[in-house]
Amino acid sequence: MRFNLFLVLIVFSFSDCNPLKNLSRNQPVVSGPHVFVYKTKKDYFYHVPVLLSADKQRIVSYPHPNDLKIGNNLRLPSKLDKGYLLDNRGISVYVGFLNISYLEYSKLSTSPSMDDLQKLLIDTDPLTELYDLGLRNHYTNLEKEINKIIRSKHLTDFNRLK
């Protein structure tokens, strides 16, 4: 039995059936930020998102005030059709929202202490839906293409995280 398995492996390694044969070491690995589309239970559009522990009891990641801006523009989510939002900050199923706006937070000179952030946490389970639509670099006109997906009811064709 061992010999037969060994023989099969050798045959596969030299045949066109080998799934690894066509992989080139010189092929670039495509990676980058993913597109996350979501809805929340309440309107948290202007509230700062933070990432929570798996048990959603404590904040594990939060932005520096400078992270909330690109130039003079706030990195708010983009409003999409049917009440969906496009994440522009970096959320996940472990998102929570603070009781402070992007604008207020972005004006701080330093990040608040962890204790102060925990006191600002207003919702540890805000999402009703969250979809991963793949890599951002797969889209040429992101909002237009996602709105088309939403209107054609194909959002559920993508990976639903919540």
N, C-alpha and C positions, 0 to 999 in steps of 0.2 A: 504494500500500500504506500509506504514512504517513497519507494522508488518510482511508482506511478505519478505521484504528486510532483516529485522532482523533475521527472521527464516532461510533464505538462508545463511546468514553469519554464523549462529550457526552451520548449517549442514556442511558447508565447513570446519569449524574449527575442526570438529570431524571426518571428512571423509578422505579417501585417495586422494581425489581430491584437497586437500589443497596444493598449490604449496609451501607454507612456511614450511610445516610439515617436509620435508626432509632436511632442513637446520639445521646444527648443530652449536651450539655456539662454539664448539671446533675446527671447521674446520679452517685451516689457510687461510688467505686472501693472494692471490698471487699478488704481485705488484713488481714494479721495473722499470728501464728505458726501454723506447720503442725504437724500431728500426725505424729510419727515413732514407729513401732513396730518393735522390733528384737529380735534374739537375739544372744548372744555365744558365742564358743568356750568360754570359761571363765566362772566366776561373778565378775563385776565389779560386782555390785549396789552395794556400798558404796564403790567406788573412784571417784575424781574423774576425769571425762572432760575432755580437752583437744582442741583442733582442731589438726591437723597440716598441713604443706605437702602439695601434690599428690603429691610423691614420698615422703611419710610419713617424712622424715628429721629434720624439726625442728618444734617446737611454734610455731604462729603465733598461737594464741589460747588464753587460759586464764582461769579465773575469779579474781576477787578473793575472799578468804575470806568476805566479807559476801554475795557472790552465791549462796552455797550454802544460804542460809537465807531463809525467809519467816517473819518473826516469830521464834518459837522452834523452828520446824519445819525440818528439813533438806529440801532439794529433791531427794530421792532419786527414781529412776524408780519408776513404779507397776507393781506386779506384775499381769500379765494372765494369762488362760488359756493353757494349753499352753506355758508357759515364756517367753512374750513379755513384753517390757517396754515401757512407755510413757515416752518421754523427757519429762522435766520441766526439763531444763537447757539443751538446745540442742546436739544432736549432728549429725553428718553422716557421709557415707562416709569422711571424713578424720578420724574420731575415733581417739584413743588413750587409754589409761588409765594413771593414775599409781599408784604403790605407796603411796598414802596415802588414808585414808578421808575421806568427807565430814565426819565429826565432827572428826577431827584437823585437817583443813585449815581448817574453819570457825572453829577456835579460834585460828588464827594472826592476829597483829595486822596483818601485811602479806603480800602475795604473795611467795613465794620468788623468788629470782633465776632468770633463764632457765637458767643453768648448773645450778642445783639442780633445777629442773623437769625438764630433760633427763635428769638422773641418776635421777629418780624414774619415768621413763617405762618401763612394763613390757610394754606390748603396742601395737604400731603397726598391727595388722590384726586387731582383736578380733571384728568382726562376721561372723556367718554369714548374717544376713538383715537388711534394712532396708527398710521401706515408708513411703511418704509418703501419708497418708490425707486430705490436703487441709487446709483451714483449721479450726482449733480452734473458731471461732465457728459452724461448721456443725453442731456437736453440742450437744445439750442435756444429756445425761448421758454424758459422754465415755467413762469406763471401761466402763459397762454396754453402750453401743452398740458399742464396739470388741470387747469380749468376744463379743458376738453375731456380729459379722463373723468373728471367729476361729473360733468354734464352727461356724458355717455354711459354713466353708471358702471365704469370699469375700475373704480378704485378698489373694489374687492378682489380684483385680479392680482393685486399686490400683497405683500406680506403685512398682514394685520398684526400689530404688536399688542394692541388693546382694543 
